[in-house]
Amino acid sequence: MKPFFKQTALAIGLVCASWSAQAQVVTLKVHHFLGPQSIQHIGMLGEWCKNLARDSKDRIKCDIFPAMQLGGTPPQLFEQARDGVIDVAWTLQAYTPKLAKLEVFELLFMMTNAEATSRAAWDYAQKYAQDDFKDVKMLAVHVHGPGNIYTKNKAVQTMADLKGLKVRAPTRQVNKMVAMMGATPVAMPVPQVPEALSKGVIDGAVIPYEVAPGLKVNELTNFTAETDRSYNALYTTVFVVPMNKAKYDSLPADLKAVIDKNSGRELSAFLGKTQAGADVPGKKVFEASANQKISIIPKVELEKWKKATDSLDDAWVTEMTGKGFDGKGMLQSAADLIKQYTK
């Protein structure tokens, strides 16, 4: 072949390769453990996928699978994303023990609001948890709105009111608090709460308004105890959105840029704000329930709760320090970041 034709063929090949890369359509398998009507499925992951499609001119699409439709259990979601069984997961940090550094945001009375705390959690993760994320492309770290205490037969207004109750607690730190106050903590995945309440396995549960109506907690309990919203939240839970690293690395540069644009601090803040925003319609369901009595635990009482549980912060610091980390610095950094982003 003459040099001219070789050069022409090479040029055509490069153009075709470039065109092929530009035309590539990618479908992401997104997996989570909640139902298809949940805010997580529709308003959070669903909106994120719409933004990817918009910014990629429909070259990134999503198939979102709710309620563990692709198999496995919720604690396996992080590993499914890491190992390429799926492309993206939405899951709890608590399901993945190596992400324990993020637990600092689950300490009692740490969170101000979900949007600010989610921004703080992302920044903190970049500083302290990069090694934990090295096997995935982490897209977001966020929290939910303030949790409430729901009980069947007894209103909770003081620490003493928890004594003797069996309470479903959502996190390791809330489990410890419940035990410190004389109740029996019962750990279980949130989908098991309705059956546990109906069968008397538990007397109450600690969860946010957002998820409670979907679990029929408004029908299965009679008392709701909110914390004074002018005070830091009783607790929150940390969620993570890992993406399979090989999948991300396989994308052409322009599609990587779309993923990057729709991840990080701003995605974290969006997810936190959106999930917390669902507390508003969730509360309305409880307000409309004839059997429900909603009360507010006042700031003066919450200060007693905080004082009684301050040792949990110290214990977390000691635990992290024992693992070779700067526990004290991590706690202070998390608190400072939350303060920085709280308006």
N, C-alpha and C positions, 0 to 999 in steps of 0.2 A: 504494500500500500504506500502510495506517495505521501510525503510529509504533509502536504496540504490536506489530503483526505484524512490522515491520522489526526491532525489538529482539529479538523471539522468534526470528526466523530467524537473526539474527546470533549469538545465544547458542547456538542449535543447531549452527550452522556451526563455532563455536569449539570446542564440545564434541566434535563429530565430528573436527575437525582434531587436537585433543588426543588423542582416542582412537586415531586413525590413527597418530599419532607413537608413542604408547605400544605399539601393537600391531605396529609395524614389526619385521620379521625380517630380519636382515642376514646374508649368507653371505660370509665372507672367503676369498679364494683365497690360500693359503699355499704358497710354492714354495721348494724347497731342492735341493741337489745330491747328497745321500746317499740310500741305499736305503731301502725301506719297512720293513726289519727293524732299522734303525739306532736307537740310543738317541735320536738327534736327532728322528727321525720319531715314535717311540712315546712315549718317556719325557719328552721336553722339549717339542716343539711340540704333541704329542698331549695332554699334561697341561695345557699352557697353554690349549688350545682347550676342554678339559673345564671348566676354571675359568671361562672366558668364558661358556660355556653355563649353568653353574650360577648364576653371579652375575647373568646377564641373564634368568634364567628361560626359557632356550632361545630367546631372541630374537637371540643372536649364535651363529652356527654357523660351522664351518670346513670347507672342502675342502682337505686337505693333499696337495700333489702332490710326490712325491719324485723324485729322479734326473732332474731337469730335464724332467719330463714335459710341461710347457707350452712347451717349446722354448727356444732360446737356449743360452748357455754359462754356467758358473758366474760368470765375471767380469761378466756382464751382469745379475746378480740385483738389485743395488742400483738400477740404472737401470730395471729392470722395475717395481720398487716405486715409484720416483720418478715414472715416466711413466704409471702406472696400468694397465700390462699385467697386473699382479697387485696384490693388496692388501697382502701381507706377505711379506717374504723373510727367510731365515736364510742368512747368507753371511759370508765372510771380509773383514775390513777391508782386507787386502792386495790384494784384487781392485779396490778403489776408491782410486786414488792420492791423491785429495783428503783421505782420512781418515788420512793419514800421521802426524798428531799422536798417534794412538792406538798407533802402533808402539812407543812408549816401553815398553809392557808386554811387548813381544817381545824386548827387550834381554836378553842372556844373564844368567842368575842374578838376575833381577828378581823373579820370582814366588815367593811362599811357599806358598800353596795356592790352589786355583781359586776357592773361595767368597770368601775375603778379597780376592783380586786382582780378582775380578769386581765386587765392591762398590766397590773403589777405582777401577776403570776407569769405572764409571758416574759417580761423583762428578767424576773428572778430566774426563770428556767434557762435563759440564755447565759446567765452568769454562773449558775451552780449545777445545772443538770445536763450540760452538753454531752458528757460521757454516757449518761443514761439514754440519750436519744441517738447515739451514734449508729445504731442499726436500722433506723427509720428516718424518714423525712418528717419532722414534726411540723404540723400545720397550725395548731392552735392549742392553747391551754386556757381553760376558763372555769368559772364557778357558777352556781345557781343562786337564786334569791334566798332570803333568810328563812330558816326552818322554823316550824311551829310544833307544838306538842298536842297531839289528839288523843283523847282518852274516852273510854266507854262509860264508866260508871262514877267517875270522880274528877272534878275540875282540878287543874294544877295551877295554883297561884303562888305557891312558895316552894322552897326546896323540900320542906317536910311532906308536901302533898305527893311527892313521888315515891315516898317510902312504901315498900311492899308491893309495888306494881311491877308487872312484867312488861317491859317496853322495848319495842323494836327500835334499835339505834342504828343509824346509817353509816357511821364511821367509827374508827378505832377510838378517837378522842371522845365522841359522844357516848360510846359504850363505857368508857372510864368515868365520865361525868355521872351517868345514870347509876353506876355502881357506887360511886362516892356519896350519892344522895340517898342510898338505901333501897334503890329499886334493883330489879334483876334485868340486866341488859340481854336482849335476844337479837343476835345478828342474823339477818336473812336478806336475800335479794328483794328489791322492792316489789316485783310481781307476786311474791308470796304473801304480801301483807293482807289482802282481802280475806283469804282463807284462814290465816292465822287469827285475825280479829273475829271472824264469824265462829270459829271453833273454840275461842277462848284460850288459844295458845299464848296470846299476848293481850294485855289490857289497854295498850295504846301504842302509838307510833310517833316518831319524830321525822317529819318530812316537810317540804315546802308546799304552799298552796297549789303551785303549778301542777303537780303530779297527783294530788290527793283526789280530785273528783274522778279521774280515770280509774282509780283503785277503789272507788265507792266508799272512801273513808267518811264522807259526809253522811252516808247511810248507816255505816257500821260503828260510828262513834257518836257521842252526844256533847262532847266538850272540846273546844279549841282554845288553846292558850297561845296567843301571839306574844312576842316580846316587843317592848316599846321600841318603835322604829327610829327614835332619835338616839338610841344606844346602838353600839355595834351588834351585829347579828349573833344570835346564840351559836350558830355554826353555819358552815357551808360545805360543799363537796367539790373536789377538783375533778374535772374531766379533761381528757386529752384526745387529740385527733391526729393519730399517726398515719403516714402514708408509706407504702412499700418503697424502699429506697431504690431498688432496681427499676421499678416502674417509672419513678420520677427521672432517674438518670437516663432512661431510654427515650425520653421525650425530646423532640427538636427544641432548639433554644427558644423559639418564640412561644411554644406551649409551656416550657418551664417558666418563662416570664409571666404567663397568665396565672399559673399556680402560685408563683411568688407574690404577685400582686394581690391575690385573694387568700393570703395566709399571713400568719404572724400576729403582731399586736392588735391590728385593727379587726382581723377575723375573730380573735379571742374576745375583744370587747363586744363585737356584734353578737357573738354566741351567748356571752354572759348576759348582756342587756336583754336580748330576745327571750331567753329562758326565764329570766326574772320578770320580764313584762307579762308573762303568762300567769303570774301570781294574781294579777288583777281580776281576770275572768274566773280564775279558780276560787278566789275569795267570794265572789258574788254567788257562786253555787252554794257555799256554806251559809252565806247570809240569807239565802232563800230557803234553806232547809229548816223546817219547823222544829226539828228535834235538836238543832244545834244551838249551843250557848257559847258565844265568842267572848273571851275576856283578854285583857292586856296585862302582862306581867310588867309592873312599873319599873322605871329606872332604878329607884332606891332598892328594890328587891334584886334586880339584876346585878347591881354592884356587890350584893352579898354572894350571889352565885359566882361572880368573877373572882372574888377574894377566895372563896372556898375551892376554886379549881385552878388558881394560879400555879399550883405545883405541877400541873400538867405541862405548862410551858417549860418549866425547869427540867422536867423528866425528858421532854423531847430534845432539848438542848444537850442533855447528858447522853442520850441515846445516839444522837448524831456525832457528838464529840468522840464517843466510844468507837464509832466506825471510821474515825480518822478525818472527819469533816469539821469545819468551823461552825459548830452548832449555834453558838451565841451570835456570831456574825450573820448567819443565815436568818435567824429569827429577827434580828434588828433590821436587816435589809428588807425582808418581807414587809415589816411594819412601816418602814420608811417609804417604800414604793407605794403601798396602799395610801398613805397620807399624801404623797405627791400627786396621785391621780384622783383623789377624792375632792370634788368641787363643793 
